[in-house]
Amino acid sequence: MSKLLGNRAGNSRNGTDSTDEHKIGPSETFSRINPDTKFIENEDIEGIHLLMDFDLVRELQVRLGRFISNGPKDFFAAMWPVSLSTVDVHSLAKSSYVVAPKPTGPRFFLYIDPSGDIFLENMTQHFFRVDEDHAINIQSFDGRPITDTVLDGIFTREKLNDYSSCDGDKGAEMETPRKLTFVIQDAIRCNGKDLTKSNILQRIAFVREEIMKPRLDAVKNRKGCNEKEAFDLDIADYKEAHQSENYLSRDFTERFKYPYRSLVFFPRKKVYKSGTNDDCFQWEENDIFECSFRLKVCGGVLKPKEGFLYVGGPFRKEILLREKVKTKYPDTITLTDETRKLNGCIVDCRYFEHQWIFMKQRLDRNHPNSWRSVIGKLAALENAVSRELLLTNLEQAKGLN
């Protein structure tokens, strides 16, 4: 890490000098490390530790931000789809799309630096380091280590308890823990190659050839198999969008190795673009469309009855939803003994029977959804896409290139 440490001073992810750090509000950029941040909520994963060196964390953020030249650098700069609604479902009939199932779990960037060290960035911009003796075996067919790589994916666990270990033995079904796996959904770079100008199929194909095939070959032939690996690797399988029906059958969801969350649709020719992408869609049948807010509980009242729900506004400023758009949806929530303790926290809520219902605290987020995202989810809730409507539009897209 000497090269990385050597040039980290004075940098920040949004281009400001570190001497101005005190001028930057917490809603605008990463400003501190929370020592209580967990890699996986309510779990301690052996071999993965929170990185506490603030200067090193900032340098890693800067480095990852530079890899994505077309987006902002002051937050987790992933490529985000929008919720599919009847307003935009027709886009799937007019352009060539691909689709993949998305498992349930927290989203991370997996970064392998030029020296081979492995880091994991979560959506709060905290970094975790994988210990050397728990490192993941990622090598080319000729045995050279894969470095200078940024993968975008989901951490999840296999649904089945019984799986083959590295030596081929099967553990007892009730005694063997489910395997923690990083499912690669996308990629920003791989082994020094910039992938952001390639389309999703090209990005996934490159990672499959460079990382997944050599890894599976190594496991099969017992080469470099490390039983102490902190997690396993898998990769999403993108198909033509009109084949979505294959992902909707009961047989598929039962066979799918991971807890199933939704389908994601990407334009076939789209490059990697961080931030909200209005032409990329996420669809979940009977979705309740949870929205992430920052909850603020006003002081001065012994037991306040309502809390205020803030969303992301222009220039990363957090605002009440009604400050930006005239909407029938409230920007307050009835407080309970539980939620009164969450002042300033990010919370997930669902809209039900003309009011917001608290679902859970989001420890993996630093920022609420943007106002556009919340409005989009609410529009999708009002204009939900049925399975039949989805498949009808996808059928019309057959033959598009």
N, C-alpha and C positions, 0 to 999 in steps of 0.2 A: 504493500500500500504506500510505499515511499513516494512514488510519483504523484499519487492522489493527494497525499498530505502536503506535498511541497507547494501546491498552487491553490490551496483552499482558502487562504486568508483573503478577506475583503470582498468575497463574492456572496451573492444571495440569489435566490431563484428568480426574482423579478428584476434583477440587474442593479439593485441598489447596493451601495457600499455598506459593509457591516457596521461602520461607525454611525450610520443612520438608523440602526435597528430599533432604537427606542422611539423613533418617529412613526413606526409602522404599526398599525393596529392589528390585533389578533385576528380580525375578520378579513384582513387583506393578505397576510402571508404567514407562513410558519414562523413562530416566534419563540417557542419553548418546547422542551421535551418533557412529557408527562411520564415520570418513572413508573407509574402504575399501568401504563399501556400494555395490553396483552397481545401476543401474536394471534392466538385464537381465544375468543372470549371464554372465560371459565375453565381454561385448560393451560397446562404448562407442557410445552413440547420440548422434549430432550434434544439438545443440540442447536437450538435457536434462541438467540438472546437479543434483547432490545439494545440498540446502539445508543450510548449515552454521551458520546463526544459530539457536542453541538456543532463545532466547526466542521467536523467530518460529515455530519448529517447534511449541513448546508451545501457542502461541496458535492455530495452525491445528488442532492436535489438539482443543483445547477447543471450537473453533467447530464442527468436524465432529461432535464428541460431542454437542453441544447439538441438532444437527439430528435425532438419534435419541433421542427421549425415553424409550423403553421398554427401554433396555439399558444395560449397564455402560459406563463411559467410559474405563476404564484399559487397554484393548487395542483392537486392530483390530475395530471393532464391526460386523462384517458379519453377514449372515443366513446361517447355516450349516445345510445339510441333513444328515441322518444316512444311513448306508448302509442300503439296502433289504435286508431279510431275509425269510425265510418267516414270521417272527413278526408282521411288520407289513404284508406285501404285501396282505393283505386290506383294509387301509385304502383302497387304490386302488379297490376294488370298492364301497365304501360311501359315498364322498364324491366330489364333482366336483373333478377335478384337471386341470391343464394341464401340458404337457411341452415341453422345448426341448433341443436338443443342446448340450453344453458342450465347447468346444474346449480343447485342452491349452495351458497357459501360466500365468504368475503372475497372481495376483489383485491388483487395485488399486482404490482410490477415485480418481476424476478429479474435482477440485474447481476450479470457476471462481469466483473471488471477485467481490465487487461491482464491483471496478475492471476486471475482465476478465482478470486474471492467472490462468494455468493451473498448478495444482499436482497432483502425483500422490503418493498415500500408499500404501506397500506394507504387507505384513502385519507388518513389524517396526516400524511407525510412523515410518519415515523418510520424509521428503518430498523430492520432486524438483520442480524448477521448469522449465517450458518457456520457453526464450528467446523474446523477442518476435518475432525474425525467423524463428523456426521454429514459431510459434504455429499452432494448428489453426483453420481458418476455421469458426466456429460462429455463424451469424447467422440472424435471422428472415427471412421472405420480403420484408419491407420494408427489410432491410439493417441493422436494429438488432442490436448484438451480444448474444448470449445470455450472461447472467452469473448469479451466485448459484445455482450448479448443482452437485449431487453425483451422479455416476454410478458404478455398481458394475459392474466388468467384468473381462475377461481380456485380457492382452496376448499376442498370438500372431502368427504369420506365415502368409501364404497358402501353400498347398502348391505352387501352380504358380508357376514363375519368370516366365513371360511374362504381362504385364498392360499395359493401356493406361495411359499416363502422362497428365498433365493436358492436354497438347496433342494427345492422340489417337495419338501414335506408339507403336509397340510396340518394346520393347527386344529385343535378342537373347536367346534363351532361356537360354543358358549364362552370359551376362554380366550380366543384370538380377537384382539381389538380390530375394529374396522380400519382399513389402511387410509392414512391421510395422503391425499393426492393433489398436486397442482395440475389442474386441467388447463392447458394452453388454449385460449380462445382467439388470440391474435398475437402479433409480434411487431416490434418497432425496428429491431435490428437483430442480426444473428451472425456471430463469428466475424464481426467487423463490417458486415454488409448492411447498408441502410435499406430498410424495407418500406419506409414510409411512402415512397412514390410508386410502390407496387400495389396491385389490387389484393383483396382478401384471399382469393384462391392462390395467388402467387406467394403471398406471405406464409400461409399455412403450409403450402407444398415445400417451400424452402426449408422451413423448420422441421418438417417431417423427414426430409432427406438428410439434413445436416445433424439433427439431434435425435429424433425418435427412432429411426431405423437402425443407426449404429448402437443406440442404447438397448433396444430390444434384442439385437444380435448379441451384444455383450452379455446380457442376462441369460439368453438362451444357451450360450456357450460357456457360461460361468467365467467370463472375463471381466475383471474389475467389479465384481458384484460385492457390494458393501452392505451387509445386513444392518449396519448402524445408520444408514441413510435416514435423514430426518423426515423425508417424504418421498413419494413416488412421482413420476411424471406421466401425463397422458395428454392427448391433443384432441381438439374438437374435430368433428367430421362434417364439413359443409357439403350440402347437396344443392341441386337445382331447386329453386323455391317451389315449383309445382309438385315436388316430391314431398312436401310437408305432411301430406296425409300419412306417410310412413312413420312419422314421428308422433302422430296423434292416436295411434291405436293403443289399446290396453296392453297388447302383447309387447309393444316397444317399451312403454313406461315400466312394465314389469321387468324387462330384460335390461333396461338402461342401468348401468352400474352405479349411478349416483342419484341422490334425491333430485328429482326433476323440477325445474322452476318454470321455464318459459322457452319460447322460440325467439331467436334473433334473426332479423333479415337485414342483409347488406347489399347495396347495389354491386353488381358483379365488377364493375370497373372503378369503384371508388377507392381512393388512396386513404392512408391513415390520417385522420384529421381529429385532433383533440377537441374536447368540448362537446356541446350538444349538436347532434347531426340530425336535422329535420327529415332527411331522406333515409335514415336507418331506423328500424322499428323493432320493438319488443312486444310480443303478444303472449298473453297467458289466459287461457280459457277461464271465465268467471273471476277475473282478477279484481281485487278490491282496491287497487291503486293507492297504496300507502304513500304519503307525502312526508318529506323530512322538513321539519321546522326547527328554528331556535325558539325555545320556550322562555319567556320572560315573565317573572312574577313580580309585580310592583310591591315595594316595601311600604311601610307606614300603616299597613292594615294588619290587625292581629291575625286574621284568618281570611285572606283574600279568596273570593269565590271564582274569579276568572283569571286566566293567564293569557298573555298575548303571543301570537304565533308570527314569527318573522321569517321572511324569505329572502333570497339573494336578489338584490336590485342592481341598477346600473353601477358600473365602476366598483363592483365587489362590495358595495354598501348593502347592509341588511335593512330591510324595510318591512312594514306591515303590508300584507297583500293588497289591501284597499288603497294604499298610497299610490300604487302604480296603475291599477285598473279598477274600473267600476265593476263590481261583481256581487252576485247575490250570496256568495259564500262568506261566512264569517271569518274573521281573523282572531277570534278568541276561542278558548276552550274552558269548559267547566273543570275546576281543579278538584283533585282528590288529595287525601293525605299523602299518597305516593308522589303525585306530580308536583305538589307544593315544594318538594325537596329538590326539584330538577331545574331550578332557576338558572338560566344561561346554558342549559344543555341542549343537545340536538335530540329531538324525539320524532318518532314515526307516528303518524295519525292517519286514520281513515275517515272518510266523510260518509255518514250514515244517518238517515232520517233528520236531515237539516242541521246536523251538528258534527263537530269533530270528536272522534273517539280516540283516546290514547291507546297505542299498541305496545310500544317499547321504547327504551332509550337506545340511541345509536352511538355506541362507543367507538365505532370505526369511521366516524365522520367528524370533520372540523367545521363544515359549512352546511347550511340548509340547502334544499333544492332552490333553484332560481325561480323567480315568479313565473317565467315562461314554462318551466317544467311543471310547476304546480297547476297552472292553468291548463296545460296540455293533458295532465293526468285526469283532471276533473272533466275536461271535454271528452276524454276517452271513456270515463265512467258513464257520462250521459249518452255517449254514442258508442257503446260497446260493440265490438265486432264478434259476431257469432262464428262458430266453426264453419257453418255452411257458407256464409258470406266470404270468409277468408279463402276457402277452397275454390269458390266460384271465380274470384278474382285471380287466383293463382293459375287456374286452369286456362284463363284467357292469355296468360303470359307464356304459354308453351311456344317454343320456337324462337323467342326473342334472344338476341345475342348482345 
